[in-house]
Amino acid sequence: MKRIIFGLLMITGMKAASAQTLEKMQWYNEPAEWKINNKTFTMFVTPQTDYWRISHYGFTVDDAPFYYTTYGGEFEVKVKLTGNYKARFDQMGLMIRTDHQNYIKSGVEFVDGKLNVSTVVTHTTSDWSVTPLDKVPPFIWIKAIRKLDAVEFYYSFDDKNYIMTRNAPLQDNHPVMVGLMAASPDGQGFEAKFEEFTVKHLADQRRVIWLKNHAE
């Protein structure tokens, strides 16, 4: 019985350890207002901020709030988003970032009076893709899976059925910053709420294949 109880305690402890601790994350461009309440992280997005490099618009900006942790290797990250979007280009979501020239952000963006699942992939210059949403959901889940030299992005309305929106390249075998991003390029800011942010380690695919091929 003692062994069973000890085993259960170990499993509980491992689950707790695997959850991302919001309090231990770091700021890049800290906003004036933000708070953490249990597993909910809320910020008032700094006005006139964004992430974009050069292409189409001819300018570079790197000044929006980004609350992040650092991970190496392969992982799955997801978060539940609720935003009080007001102005054109108000946005919030996940960002995976190597440096100021290499990052990917994906989430919800308010464009032309409609909500879109939006992804910006930046490698020296930025590109932008949007998927218009037929309905205005009270919230949306965004998930990213980093595998080998790419990242897959998905969205969901229920955290069960996920739809893939983008597969984008990202340098492998290199640590990245991963976390919560929001921007208000054309507006005066808005309240962005992030819930149940988790990062789950995934086994390195090349190592898994090697071990399988060299099994004793």
Secondary structure as the mmCIF struct_conf table of DSSP 4:
data_model
#
loop_
_struct_conf.conf_type_id
_struct_conf.id
_struct_conf.beg_label_comp_id
_struct_conf.beg_label_asym_id
_struct_conf.beg_label_seq_id
_struct_conf.end_label_comp_id
_struct_conf.end_label_asym_id
_struct_conf.end_label_seq_id
HELX_RH_AL_P HELX_RH_AL_P1 LYS A 2 SER A 18
BEND BEND1 ALA A 19 ALA A 19
HELX_RH_3T_P HELX_RH_3T_P1 LEU A 22 LYS A 24
STRN STRN1 GLN A 26 TYR A 28
BEND BEND2 ASN A 29 ASN A 29
BEND BEND3 ALA A 32 ALA A 32
STRN STRN2 GLU A 33 ASN A 37
TURN_TY1_P TURN_TY1_P1 ASN A 38 LYS A 39
STRN STRN3 THR A 40 PHE A 44
HELX_LH_PP_P HELX_LH_PP_P1 VAL A 45 THR A 46
STRN STRN4 PRO A 47 PRO A 47
BEND BEND4 GLN A 48 GLN A 48
STRN STRN5 TYR A 51 ARG A 53
BEND BEND5 ILE A 54 ILE A 54
TURN_TY1_P TURN_TY1_P2 SER A 55 TYR A 57
STRN STRN6 THR A 60 ASP A 62
BEND BEND6 ALA A 64 ALA A 64
STRN STRN7 PHE A 66 TYR A 71
BEND BEND7 GLY A 73 GLY A 73
STRN STRN8 GLU A 74 GLY A 83
BEND BEND8 ALA A 87 ALA A 87
TURN_TY1_P TURN_TY1_P3 ARG A 88 PHE A 89
STRN STRN9 GLN A 91 ASP A 99
TURN_TY1_P TURN_TY1_P4 HIS A 100 GLN A 101
STRN STRN10 ASN A 102 VAL A 111
TURN_TY1_P TURN_TY1_P5 ASP A 112 GLY A 113
STRN STRN11 LYS A 114 HIS A 123
BEND BEND9 THR A 124 THR A 125
STRN STRN12 SER A 126 PRO A 132
BEND BEND10 ASP A 134 LYS A 135
BEND BEND11 PRO A 138 PRO A 138
STRN STRN13 ILE A 140 LYS A 147
TURN_TY1_P TURN_TY1_P6 LEU A 148 ASP A 149
STRN STRN14 ALA A 150 SER A 156
BEND BEND12 PHE A 157 ASN A 161
STRN STRN15 ILE A 163 PRO A 169
BEND BEND13 ASP A 172 HIS A 174
STRN STRN16 VAL A 176 ALA A 183
STRN STRN17 SER A 184 SER A 184
TURN_TY1_P TURN_TY1_P7 PRO A 185 ASP A 186
BEND BEND14 GLY A 187 GLN A 188
STRN STRN18 GLU A 191 LEU A 202
HELX_RH_AL_P HELX_RH_AL_P2 GLN A 205 ASN A 213
TURN_TY1_P TURN_TY1_P8 HIS A 214 HIS A 214
#
